Each structure stands twice: as structure tokens, then as C-alpha cells.
Amino acid sequence: MRQIINNLVSVLCLTALCALAPLSASAEDKMKNRAVAYFAGGCFWCTEADFEKIDGVSTVISGYMGGIKKNPTYEQVAYGTTKHRETVKVIYNPDVVSYQTLLSAFWRMHNPTDGKGSFVDRGRHYGSAIYTVNEMQRRLAEGAVQALNEAKKFKRPIATEIADAKQFYPAEGYHQDYYIKSATKYKFYRYRSGRDQFIRKYWDGDDTLYQIN
């Protein structure tokens, strides 16, 4: 469904966009009061929108990570030939919001038990993953997975892959802030995908911070 909606975007609009240079977890992300995290939770329109609502998050960029091809296009990723996942780069102030809080929000954004896609969108490129930039992030991510599984929060075990962050490629310009630029199409897609219905089913009334100390 996401690809069907995406085809409605004007070709003229696409050709007018400026390409964005690939970004990585580099020194620019280690500035004072600035940290970076990478999450793949299905459609990046949705995860970008949700992370941008969190206090302490300054920037969220939709893009691709985890694949084998340099500078992949959306079409290449969507066909599943590059092995990338739709991923968001979250730049945040750790003095305001912790990585643990971002993790907690991430679980509440998608279905982390689906290893073959995300809601109506199928394929690895819509799969769940956490790409960690240091040992602290990996420890917290693995601890959260263990805690969720032990609590039997879901009917199935967590399928989220935890891997080291590699090259991140920003998606094409029309994907950035899609929920603002194309609000009607975004809301239609999100409602029809079943994402929010799933979130309400499993998370309404549950503010537990799942972690292993």
C-alpha cells in the first residue's frame, strides 16, 4: 500500500529535488549535547513523525541502512535488491532525553515481532532493527528485548535485529517530513496500515519501561 500511495507523487516534483549526501555516525554527531541513534520500524514516514514529537529530539532523517549497495534509491530499496531497511536517524540531546526513553518509544511505534515486514508493507526493507553506535546502546537494546520477551508482552518473540550502525543514506527529499508535506496521504496510509490499531491494542495503559538492569 505504501508503494501505491507513493506512486501518486508527481514525477516533476521528484526531479526537482536536490540529492542529499550520505551521512554516517561520524564526529559531527558527537558534538556536545548531541547524540545519534538509528531505528528501523517499518515505514519511515511513521517512525520519523513519531520520533519528532519527543522532547529532546532535534532532528529525524528518513533514510536507508543495513544494505550492500552504495547510494541506493527508494525504488531500489523498495524492490528489496539492496538489503537496506527503511531507517531513521534520530539526533537528540542526551541531557533532555535518554537513549532508554527512545528505545521505549520505538517499541510503541510498530510491531517488533514481525520479522518479514511491517503491517501491510512486506519485505526486509520494512523490517524491524536497531542499529547501535556504541556498546551502551547495544546493551540497552539487548536488555529491552530480553525484558519484553520475559514479560511476554506480545504473543510472539521480538524479531528486531540488533546490529552495528553502518553507512546511512538519507532518503529522497520528498520522503523527509512526509507527514507534514503530504498530510492527507500520510494519514490515509497510516490508518489503513493498521499501525495505530496495533499500538492501541498492546500499549494502551502500559507505561512500563522495559529494561534489564
PyRosetta script that sets phi, psi and omega in degrees:
from pyrosetta import init, pose_from_sequence

init()
pose = pose_from_sequence("MRQIINNLVSVLCLTALCALAPLSASAEDKMKNRAVAYFAGGCFWCTEADFEKIDGVSTVISGYMGGIKKNPTYEQVAYGTTKHRETVKVIYNPDVVSYQTLLSAFWRMHNPTDGKGSFVDRGRHYGSAIYTVNEMQRRLAEGAVQALNEAKKFKRPIATEIADAKQFYPAEGYHQDYYIKSATKYKFYRYRSGRDQFIRKYWDGDDTLYQIN")
pose.set_psi(1, -41.2)
pose.set_omega(1, -179.6)
pose.set_phi(2, -57.4)
pose.set_psi(2, -40.5)
pose.set_omega(2, -178.7)
pose.set_phi(3, -69.6)
pose.set_psi(3, -34.2)
pose.set_omega(3, 178.3)
pose.set_phi(4, -64.2)
pose.set_psi(4, -46.7)
pose.set_omega(4, 178.9)
pose.set_phi(5, -63.6)
pose.set_psi(5, -38.8)
pose.set_omega(5, -177.7)
pose.set_phi(6, -63.3)
pose.set_psi(6, -30.8)
pose.set_omega(6, -179.4)
pose.set_phi(7, -67.7)
pose.set_psi(7, -12.6)
pose.set_omega(7, 179.6)
pose.set_phi(8, -77.4)
pose.set_psi(8, -13.7)
pose.set_omega(8, -179.9)
pose.set_phi(9, -68.6)
pose.set_psi(9, 136.4)
pose.set_omega(9, -176.8)
pose.set_phi(10, -64.9)
pose.set_psi(10, 135.8)
pose.set_omega(10, 177.7)
pose.set_phi(11, -63.6)
pose.set_psi(11, -36.4)
pose.set_omega(11, 179.2)
pose.set_phi(12, -62.7)
pose.set_psi(12, -36.5)
pose.set_omega(12, 178.6)
pose.set_phi(13, -66.8)
pose.set_psi(13, -37.6)
pose.set_omega(13, -177.7)
pose.set_phi(14, -66.7)
pose.set_psi(14, -43.5)
pose.set_omega(14, -176.4)
pose.set_phi(15, -70.4)
pose.set_psi(15, -18.2)
pose.set_omega(15, -178.6)
pose.set_phi(16, -85.3)
pose.set_psi(16, -8.3)
pose.set_omega(16, -175.2)
pose.set_phi(17, -79.4)
pose.set_psi(17, 146.9)
pose.set_omega(17, 176.0)
pose.set_phi(18, -86.3)
pose.set_psi(18, 139.3)
pose.set_omega(18, 178.4)
pose.set_phi(19, -71.8)
pose.set_psi(19, 145.1)
pose.set_omega(19, 178.0)
pose.set_phi(20, -101.8)
pose.set_psi(20, 138.3)
pose.set_omega(20, -179.2)
pose.set_phi(21, -74.1)
pose.set_psi(21, 147.3)
pose.set_omega(21, 179.0)
pose.set_phi(22, -62.5)
pose.set_psi(22, 144.8)
pose.set_omega(22, -179.9)
pose.set_phi(23, -118.7)
pose.set_psi(23, 153.9)
pose.set_omega(23, 177.0)
pose.set_phi(24, -138.1)
pose.set_psi(24, 170.8)
pose.set_omega(24, 177.4)
pose.set_phi(25, -75.8)
pose.set_psi(25, 76.1)
pose.set_omega(25, -172.2)
pose.set_phi(26, -106.4)
pose.set_psi(26, -170.5)
pose.set_omega(26, -176.7)
pose.set_phi(27, -61.5)
pose.set_psi(27, -29.4)
pose.set_omega(27, -179.1)
pose.set_phi(28, -62.2)
pose.set_psi(28, -24.6)
pose.set_omega(28, -179.1)
pose.set_phi(29, -89.0)
pose.set_psi(29, 0.1)
pose.set_omega(29, -177.9)
pose.set_phi(30, -107.9)
pose.set_psi(30, 16.3)
pose.set_omega(30, 177.7)
pose.set_phi(31, -64.6)
pose.set_psi(31, 160.8)
pose.set_omega(31, -179.9)
pose.set_phi(32, -56.7)
pose.set_psi(32, 135.3)
pose.set_omega(32, 178.9)
pose.set_phi(33, 60.2)
pose.set_psi(33, 29.4)
pose.set_omega(33, 178.1)
pose.set_phi(34, -141.8)
pose.set_psi(34, 122.8)
pose.set_omega(34, 178.1)
pose.set_phi(35, -132.4)
pose.set_psi(35, 165.3)
pose.set_omega(35, -176.3)
pose.set_phi(36, -131.3)
pose.set_psi(36, 146.2)
pose.set_omega(36, 175.7)
pose.set_phi(37, -142.1)
pose.set_psi(37, 152.8)
pose.set_omega(37, -178.5)
pose.set_phi(38, -127.2)
pose.set_psi(38, 129.9)
pose.set_omega(38, -179.1)
pose.set_phi(39, -136.2)
pose.set_psi(39, 140.3)
pose.set_omega(39, 172.8)
pose.set_phi(40, -118.8)
pose.set_psi(40, 116.5)
pose.set_omega(40, -177.7)
pose.set_phi(41, -136.7)
pose.set_psi(41, 49.1)
pose.set_omega(41, -176.6)
pose.set_phi(42, 82.2)
pose.set_psi(42, -146.6)
pose.set_omega(42, -177.1)
pose.set_phi(43, -51.4)
pose.set_psi(43, 120.2)
pose.set_omega(43, -177.3)
pose.set_phi(44, -73.9)
pose.set_psi(44, -15.2)
pose.set_omega(44, 171.6)
pose.set_phi(45, -58.3)
pose.set_psi(45, -41.8)
pose.set_omega(45, -175.2)
pose.set_phi(46, -76.3)
pose.set_psi(46, -45.9)
pose.set_omega(46, -178.8)
pose.set_phi(47, -67.7)
pose.set_psi(47, -36.1)
pose.set_omega(47, 176.2)
pose.set_phi(48, -61.3)
pose.set_psi(48, -47.3)
pose.set_omega(48, -178.8)
pose.set_phi(49, -60.5)
pose.set_psi(49, -42.2)
pose.set_omega(49, -177.3)
pose.set_phi(50, -70.5)
pose.set_psi(50, -42.4)
pose.set_omega(50, 179.9)
pose.set_phi(51, -67.6)
pose.set_psi(51, -33.6)
pose.set_omega(51, -178.2)
pose.set_phi(52, -67.5)
pose.set_psi(52, -15.1)
pose.set_omega(52, 179.2)
pose.set_phi(53, -85.2)
pose.set_psi(53, -4.4)
pose.set_omega(53, -175.8)
pose.set_phi(54, -88.2)
pose.set_psi(54, 128.3)
pose.set_omega(54, 178.0)
pose.set_phi(55, -63.0)
pose.set_psi(55, 131.0)
pose.set_omega(55, -178.4)
pose.set_phi(56, 102.1)
pose.set_psi(56, -15.0)
pose.set_omega(56, 175.0)
pose.set_phi(57, -88.4)
pose.set_psi(57, 122.7)
pose.set_omega(57, -176.7)
pose.set_phi(58, -93.9)
pose.set_psi(58, -37.3)
pose.set_omega(58, -175.6)
pose.set_phi(59, -147.8)
pose.set_psi(59, 140.3)
pose.set_omega(59, 172.1)
pose.set_phi(60, -130.3)
pose.set_psi(60, 128.6)
pose.set_omega(60, -177.7)
pose.set_phi(61, -119.6)
pose.set_psi(61, 127.2)
pose.set_omega(61, 175.5)
pose.set_phi(62, -80.5)
pose.set_psi(62, 139.5)
pose.set_omega(62, -179.8)
pose.set_phi(63, -170.7)
pose.set_psi(63, -155.5)
pose.set_omega(63, -173.4)
pose.set_phi(64, -133.4)
pose.set_psi(64, 139.6)
pose.set_omega(64, 177.1)
pose.set_phi(65, -150.3)
pose.set_psi(65, 156.9)
pose.set_omega(65, 173.3)
pose.set_phi(66, 92.6)
pose.set_psi(66, 7.4)
pose.set_omega(66, -176.3)
pose.set_phi(67, -105.1)
pose.set_psi(67, -168.7)
pose.set_omega(67, -173.3)
pose.set_phi(68, -116.5)
pose.set_psi(68, -7.3)
pose.set_omega(68, -176.4)
pose.set_phi(69, -107.0)
pose.set_psi(69, 137.1)
pose.set_omega(69, 177.0)
pose.set_phi(70, -76.7)
pose.set_psi(70, 142.6)
pose.set_omega(70, 175.9)
pose.set_phi(71, 49.4)
pose.set_psi(71, 54.4)
pose.set_omega(71, -178.7)
pose.set_phi(72, -70.4)
pose.set_psi(72, 150.0)
pose.set_omega(72, 173.6)
pose.set_phi(73, -93.1)
pose.set_psi(73, 164.4)
pose.set_omega(73, 177.7)
pose.set_phi(74, -58.7)
pose.set_psi(74, -42.7)
pose.set_omega(74, -178.7)
pose.set_phi(75, -61.3)
pose.set_psi(75, -40.7)
pose.set_omega(75, 179.0)
pose.set_phi(76, -66.0)
pose.set_psi(76, -43.1)
pose.set_omega(76, 178.5)
pose.set_phi(77, -64.2)
pose.set_psi(77, -43.4)
pose.set_omega(77, -177.9)
pose.set_phi(78, -62.8)
pose.set_psi(78, -31.0)
pose.set_omega(78, 177.9)
pose.set_phi(79, -77.1)
pose.set_psi(79, -9.8)
pose.set_omega(79, 176.4)
pose.set_phi(80, 80.2)
pose.set_psi(80, 13.1)
pose.set_omega(80, -175.8)
pose.set_phi(81, -87.6)
pose.set_psi(81, -14.3)
pose.set_omega(81, -174.5)
pose.set_phi(82, -99.8)
pose.set_psi(82, -12.0)
pose.set_omega(82, -178.9)
pose.set_phi(83, 69.9)
pose.set_psi(83, 7.6)
pose.set_omega(83, 175.8)
pose.set_phi(84, -75.4)
pose.set_psi(84, 160.3)
pose.set_omega(84, 169.5)
pose.set_phi(85, -114.2)
pose.set_psi(85, 148.4)
pose.set_omega(85, 170.2)
pose.set_phi(86, -65.8)
pose.set_psi(86, 119.9)
pose.set_omega(86, -170.1)
pose.set_phi(87, -133.6)
pose.set_psi(87, 148.4)
pose.set_omega(87, 173.2)
pose.set_phi(88, -113.2)
pose.set_psi(88, 139.5)
pose.set_omega(88, 173.2)
pose.set_phi(89, -96.8)
pose.set_psi(89, 118.9)
pose.set_omega(89, -177.0)
pose.set_phi(90, -107.9)
pose.set_psi(90, 115.7)
pose.set_omega(90, 176.3)
pose.set_phi(91, -102.2)
pose.set_psi(91, 125.4)
pose.set_omega(91, -171.6)
pose.set_phi(92, -143.5)
pose.set_psi(92, 164.2)
pose.set_omega(92, 177.7)
pose.set_phi(93, -99.0)
pose.set_psi(93, 109.2)
pose.set_omega(93, -177.0)
pose.set_phi(94, -67.5)
pose.set_psi(94, -12.4)
pose.set_omega(94, 174.9)
pose.set_phi(95, -78.4)
pose.set_psi(95, -16.0)
pose.set_omega(95, -178.5)
pose.set_phi(96, -108.1)
pose.set_psi(96, -42.2)
pose.set_omega(96, -179.8)
pose.set_phi(97, -133.6)
pose.set_psi(97, 134.2)
pose.set_omega(97, -177.9)
pose.set_phi(98, -86.8)
pose.set_psi(98, 160.5)
pose.set_omega(98, 174.8)
pose.set_phi(99, -62.5)
pose.set_psi(99, -35.7)
pose.set_omega(99, 178.0)
pose.set_phi(100, -60.2)
pose.set_psi(100, -38.5)
pose.set_omega(100, 178.0)
pose.set_phi(101, -66.6)
pose.set_psi(101, -39.7)
pose.set_omega(101, 176.5)
pose.set_phi(102, -63.1)
pose.set_psi(102, -41.0)
pose.set_omega(102, 176.4)
pose.set_phi(103, -59.4)
pose.set_psi(103, -46.9)
pose.set_omega(103, -179.5)
pose.set_phi(104, -59.4)
pose.set_psi(104, -40.8)
pose.set_omega(104, 177.6)
pose.set_phi(105, -66.8)
pose.set_psi(105, -39.3)
pose.set_omega(105, -178.6)
pose.set_phi(106, -58.1)
pose.set_psi(106, -45.5)
pose.set_omega(106, 179.9)
pose.set_phi(107, -60.2)
pose.set_psi(107, -30.0)
pose.set_omega(107, -176.6)
pose.set_phi(108, -88.1)
pose.set_psi(108, 7.4)
pose.set_omega(108, -178.2)
pose.set_phi(109, -103.0)
pose.set_psi(109, -15.4)
pose.set_omega(109, -171.9)
pose.set_phi(110, -158.1)
pose.set_psi(110, -172.5)
pose.set_omega(110, 176.5)
pose.set_phi(111, -103.0)
pose.set_psi(111, 99.8)
pose.set_omega(111, -175.9)
pose.set_phi(112, -78.7)
pose.set_psi(112, 2.5)
pose.set_omega(112, 179.4)
pose.set_phi(113, -97.0)
pose.set_psi(113, -3.7)
pose.set_omega(113, -178.3)
pose.set_phi(114, -94.3)
pose.set_psi(114, 107.9)
pose.set_omega(114, -177.7)
pose.set_phi(115, -87.4)
pose.set_psi(115, 1.0)
pose.set_omega(115, -174.4)
pose.set_phi(116, -121.3)
pose.set_psi(116, 15.6)
pose.set_omega(116, 179.0)
pose.set_phi(117, 150.9)
pose.set_psi(117, -154.2)
pose.set_omega(117, -178.3)
pose.set_phi(118, -151.1)
pose.set_psi(118, 106.5)
pose.set_omega(118, 179.6)
pose.set_phi(119, 56.3)
pose.set_psi(119, -124.5)
pose.set_omega(119, -176.4)
pose.set_phi(120, -76.2)
pose.set_psi(120, -12.4)
pose.set_omega(120, -178.2)
pose.set_phi(121, -94.9)
pose.set_psi(121, 123.9)
pose.set_omega(121, -174.0)
pose.set_phi(122, -113.3)
pose.set_psi(122, 152.0)
pose.set_omega(122, 178.4)
pose.set_phi(123, 115.8)
pose.set_psi(123, 159.5)
pose.set_omega(123, -178.2)
pose.set_phi(124, -56.9)
pose.set_psi(124, -35.7)
pose.set_omega(124, -175.5)
pose.set_phi(125, -64.0)
pose.set_psi(125, -14.8)
pose.set_omega(125, 174.4)
pose.set_phi(126, -106.3)
pose.set_psi(126, 11.8)
pose.set_omega(126, -175.9)
pose.set_phi(127, -76.5)
pose.set_psi(127, 167.5)
pose.set_omega(127, -177.3)
pose.set_phi(128, -91.4)
pose.set_psi(128, 132.1)
pose.set_omega(128, 179.1)
pose.set_phi(129, -157.1)
pose.set_psi(129, 152.4)
pose.set_omega(129, 170.7)
pose.set_phi(130, -122.0)
pose.set_psi(130, 120.1)
pose.set_omega(130, 179.1)
pose.set_phi(131, -102.8)
pose.set_psi(131, 113.5)
pose.set_omega(131, -172.2)
pose.set_phi(132, -95.5)
pose.set_psi(132, 145.9)
pose.set_omega(132, -178.8)
pose.set_phi(133, -104.0)
pose.set_psi(133, -8.7)
pose.set_omega(133, 178.2)
pose.set_phi(134, -157.7)
pose.set_psi(134, 175.6)
pose.set_omega(134, -176.0)
pose.set_phi(135, -68.1)
pose.set_psi(135, -33.7)
pose.set_omega(135, 178.2)
pose.set_phi(136, -60.5)
pose.set_psi(136, -47.4)
pose.set_omega(136, 179.8)
pose.set_phi(137, -62.5)
pose.set_psi(137, -42.3)
pose.set_omega(137, 179.5)
pose.set_phi(138, -63.1)
pose.set_psi(138, -43.1)
pose.set_omega(138, -179.2)
pose.set_phi(139, -62.3)
pose.set_psi(139, -44.2)
pose.set_omega(139, -179.7)
pose.set_phi(140, -67.7)
pose.set_psi(140, -40.0)
pose.set_omega(140, 179.5)
pose.set_phi(141, -64.5)
pose.set_psi(141, -46.2)
pose.set_omega(141, 179.6)
pose.set_phi(142, -65.0)
pose.set_psi(142, -37.0)
pose.set_omega(142, 178.1)
pose.set_phi(143, -65.1)
pose.set_psi(143, -38.7)
pose.set_omega(143, 178.9)
pose.set_phi(144, -66.2)
pose.set_psi(144, -41.4)
pose.set_omega(144, 177.5)
pose.set_phi(145, -60.6)
pose.set_psi(145, -44.9)
pose.set_omega(145, 179.3)
pose.set_phi(146, -61.4)
pose.set_psi(146, -44.4)
pose.set_omega(146, -178.7)
pose.set_phi(147, -64.5)
pose.set_psi(147, -42.1)
pose.set_omega(147, 179.0)
pose.set_phi(148, -64.7)
pose.set_psi(148, -41.0)
pose.set_omega(148, 179.0)
pose.set_phi(149, -67.2)
pose.set_psi(149, -42.4)
pose.set_omega(149, -179.6)
pose.set_phi(150, -66.5)
pose.set_psi(150, -32.9)
pose.set_omega(150, 179.1)
pose.set_phi(151, -79.4)
pose.set_psi(151, -8.6)
pose.set_omega(151, -177.1)
pose.set_phi(152, 52.1)
pose.set_psi(152, 46.5)
pose.set_omega(152, -179.2)
pose.set_phi(153, -62.2)
pose.set_psi(153, -37.2)
pose.set_omega(153, -179.5)
pose.set_phi(154, -115.7)
pose.set_psi(154, 166.2)
pose.set_omega(154, -179.7)
pose.set_phi(155, -73.3)
pose.set_psi(155, -22.0)
pose.set_omega(155, 179.8)
pose.set_phi(156, -123.3)
pose.set_psi(156, 159.6)
pose.set_omega(156, 178.8)
pose.set_phi(157, -68.9)
pose.set_psi(157, 158.3)
pose.set_omega(157, 178.1)
pose.set_phi(158, -64.7)
pose.set_psi(158, 131.1)
pose.set_omega(158, -179.5)
pose.set_phi(159, -106.7)
pose.set_psi(159, 3.4)
pose.set_omega(159, -177.3)
pose.set_phi(160, -61.8)
pose.set_psi(160, 127.3)
pose.set_omega(160, 175.4)
pose.set_phi(161, -82.1)
pose.set_psi(161, 136.5)
pose.set_omega(161, 174.0)
pose.set_phi(162, -112.0)
pose.set_psi(162, 119.5)
pose.set_omega(162, -175.0)
pose.set_phi(163, -143.3)
pose.set_psi(163, 161.3)
pose.set_omega(163, 177.0)
pose.set_phi(164, -68.4)
pose.set_psi(164, 139.9)
pose.set_omega(164, 176.7)
pose.set_phi(165, -66.3)
pose.set_psi(165, 137.3)
pose.set_omega(165, 176.5)
pose.set_phi(166, -123.3)
pose.set_psi(166, -149.9)
pose.set_omega(166, -178.8)
pose.set_phi(167, -65.1)
pose.set_psi(167, 131.6)
pose.set_omega(167, 176.5)
pose.set_phi(168, -109.4)
pose.set_psi(168, 129.9)
pose.set_omega(168, 179.4)
pose.set_phi(169, -114.4)
pose.set_psi(169, 116.9)
pose.set_omega(169, 177.0)
pose.set_phi(170, -60.1)
pose.set_psi(170, 142.6)
pose.set_omega(170, 176.5)
pose.set_phi(171, -73.5)
pose.set_psi(171, 168.3)
pose.set_omega(171, 179.2)
pose.set_phi(172, -57.3)
pose.set_psi(172, 153.7)
pose.set_omega(172, -172.2)
pose.set_phi(173, -56.1)
pose.set_psi(173, -34.6)
pose.set_omega(173, -176.5)
pose.set_phi(174, -69.9)
pose.set_psi(174, -16.2)
pose.set_omega(174, 176.1)
pose.set_phi(175, -79.1)
pose.set_psi(175, -26.3)
pose.set_omega(175, -176.6)
pose.set_phi(176, -69.6)
pose.set_psi(176, 130.2)
pose.set_omega(176, -178.8)
pose.set_phi(177, 53.5)
pose.set_psi(177, 38.3)
pose.set_omega(177, -178.7)
pose.set_phi(178, -59.1)
pose.set_psi(178, -35.2)
pose.set_omega(178, -178.1)
pose.set_phi(179, -65.3)
pose.set_psi(179, -17.8)
pose.set_omega(179, 176.0)
pose.set_phi(180, -95.8)
pose.set_psi(180, -47.4)
pose.set_omega(180, -176.2)
pose.set_phi(181, -66.5)
pose.set_psi(181, -37.5)
pose.set_omega(181, -176.7)
pose.set_phi(182, -129.5)
pose.set_psi(182, 60.9)
pose.set_omega(182, -171.1)
pose.set_phi(183, -58.9)
pose.set_psi(183, -42.7)
pose.set_omega(183, -177.3)
pose.set_phi(184, -64.8)
pose.set_psi(184, -47.6)
pose.set_omega(184, 178.8)
pose.set_phi(185, -63.5)
pose.set_psi(185, -39.3)
pose.set_omega(185, 179.8)
pose.set_phi(186, -63.0)
pose.set_psi(186, -48.3)
pose.set_omega(186, -178.3)
pose.set_phi(187, -63.1)
pose.set_psi(187, -38.8)
pose.set_omega(187, 178.0)
pose.set_phi(188, -63.1)
pose.set_psi(188, -48.8)
pose.set_omega(188, 180.0)
pose.set_phi(189, -60.2)
pose.set_psi(189, -47.6)
pose.set_omega(189, -175.6)
pose.set_phi(190, -62.2)
pose.set_psi(190, -43.0)
pose.set_omega(190, 179.9)
pose.set_phi(191, -64.9)
pose.set_psi(191, -46.0)
pose.set_omega(191, -176.7)
pose.set_phi(192, -71.0)
pose.set_psi(192, -21.6)
pose.set_omega(192, -177.2)
pose.set_phi(193, -71.2)
pose.set_psi(193, -25.7)
pose.set_omega(193, -176.5)
pose.set_phi(194, 90.8)
pose.set_psi(194, 2.1)
pose.set_omega(194, -176.8)
pose.set_phi(195, -60.0)
pose.set_psi(195, -53.7)
pose.set_omega(195, -175.1)
pose.set_phi(196, -68.3)
pose.set_psi(196, -32.4)
pose.set_omega(196, 176.9)
pose.set_phi(197, -64.0)
pose.set_psi(197, -41.3)
pose.set_omega(197, 178.0)
pose.set_phi(198, -64.4)
pose.set_psi(198, -44.6)
pose.set_omega(198, -178.9)
pose.set_phi(199, -60.5)
pose.set_psi(199, -45.4)
pose.set_omega(199, 179.2)
pose.set_phi(200, -62.2)
pose.set_psi(200, -40.2)
pose.set_omega(200, -178.1)
pose.set_phi(201, -60.7)
pose.set_psi(201, -42.8)
pose.set_omega(201, -172.7)
pose.set_phi(202, -97.3)
pose.set_psi(202, -18.6)
pose.set_omega(202, -170.2)
pose.set_phi(203, -121.2)
pose.set_psi(203, -12.2)
pose.set_omega(203, 179.4)
pose.set_phi(204, -57.6)
pose.set_psi(204, 123.4)
pose.set_omega(204, 178.4)
pose.set_phi(205, 82.7)
pose.set_psi(205, 0.8)
pose.set_omega(205, -179.1)
pose.set_phi(206, -112.3)
pose.set_psi(206, 106.4)
pose.set_omega(206, 177.8)
pose.set_phi(207, -110.7)
pose.set_psi(207, 21.9)
pose.set_omega(207, -180.0)
pose.set_phi(208, -62.6)
pose.set_psi(208, 137.8)
pose.set_omega(208, 175.3)
pose.set_phi(209, -96.3)
pose.set_psi(209, 99.6)
pose.set_omega(209, -175.1)
pose.set_phi(210, -79.4)
pose.set_psi(210, 117.5)
pose.set_omega(210, -179.3)
pose.set_phi(211, -160.5)
pose.set_psi(211, 159.1)
pose.set_omega(211, 174.4)
pose.set_phi(212, -109.2)
pose.set_psi(212, 120.5)
pose.set_omega(212, -178.3)
pose.set_phi(213, -78.1)
pose.dump_pdb("model.pdb")
